[in-house]
Amino acid sequence: MARAPQPRRGPTAPGSALRALLRCNLPPGAQRVVVPAVLVFLVLINVVLIVLLAFR
């Protein structure tokens, strides 16, 4: 009996894609430093942009 086609999974969150990319290429010790540092950097960029848009 033929199986019904499986639905495709939707796109994952950008943060998880970034983590997956970094974890593939870095040793475990560097993962604990680089992944949070990149995420904090992205959050800071977002905060700066929000402040600039709020007070322009």
Secondary structure as UniProt FT lines:
FT   HELIX           14..25
FT   HELIX           28..54
//
